[in-house]
Amino acid sequence: MFNYFYRKLSLLFFITFGVTVFVFSLNYLFPTDVLSNMSGITSINEIDYEKIAQQYNLNDSVITQYFGFIGRLLDGDWGVSFITGTSIFEQVFRVLPATIELAMYALFYSFIVAIPLGILASSENHPWLDKSILALSIVGFSMPIFWLALLLILVFSIGLGWFPTSGRLSLIYDIPSSSGFLFLDIIRSSVDYKSEAFADAFRHLVLPTFVLAAYPTTVLIRTTRQSMKDVMNTSYVKAAKIKGLTSGQLLRRHGLRNGLLPVIQMLGIHFGTVITLAMVTEVIFAWPGVGSWLVDAIHQRDYPAIQGGLLVISGMVFVATILFDLLYMIFDPLARRHGHGKI
């Protein structure tokens, strides 16, 4: 176990170092003035220039500038936006809960849908069911999510009017934002229309969650199917079947416990892809998360905001990978014995 934490801390150090070096180098790669990229202040007169340059160590070596950059990150001084003039740190962590909320609901939906379908597809007694589920997963895997999103909006929003086309909540509901997580804020609020706001937030969440969950669901179906086939064909499962265990007992005692380990591993591996797809989903559905905020910053050439968005997204992917690795260790005795995960 100690070796595992040592490896993860070492990996955390090197990844953090690499990401921060890359983000710091963007100050020199972006076309505007270096000091403006660092501070976010676009118009600096000659009197204030030297003072601000000294504050940001611009006259010192690049190494000193880098460590000053790290210190400002730890203090929450991420500069200000070129467009709004407000703190990047406050902007990022104001929109971050919306992205976490969407990604977690999509992964939860993928898990509860993909696992049963993967188990059904692994059954050798119903080959037609296996082929149908596998064909469905291939279609979902091959379908671009932006096309799927537009198709769902056309059918279920514009055509049938069942779900809204954008946003997290209708404008008629005024919910104070305390945590940034909408459902939690609705529960904690003191308004009289909690149930109506909750239902409206759920309707806004359905289409973005389904679109974002399309890719991980298809991946997990195929992973679960193959993993369960491998487990059910092992010698100890065949021996247990000969002893008289039913199919349900075999599935509960041996199949799920061993067959779901690759699924947990796959969730950690593909979390970065889910975050990337979340950016596309947020833009299409006008979901106010980090993805749409970062895309707007790129369109507006808001360079300090781009740096802050890259830092947060990189941190999200790495933290999620570590969490899934810890979850893998909890369920895998061999991983606990050897003190390292599989991700």
Secondary structure by P-SEA (a helix, b strand, c coil): caaaaaaaaaaaaaaaaaaaaaaaaccccccccccccccccccccccaaaaaaaaacccccaaaaaaaaaaaaaacccbbbccccccaaaaaaaaaaaaaaaaaaaaaaaaacaaaaaaaaaccccaaaaaaaaaaaaaaaaccaaaaaaaaaacccccccccccccccccccccccccccaaaaaaaccccaaaaaaaaaaaaaaaaaaaaaaaaaaaaaaaaaaaaaaaaacaaaaaaaaacccaaaaaacccccccaaaaaaaaaaaaaaaaaaaaaaaaaaccccaaaaaaaaaaacaaaaaaaaaaaaaaaaaaaaaaaaaaaaaacaaaaaaccccc
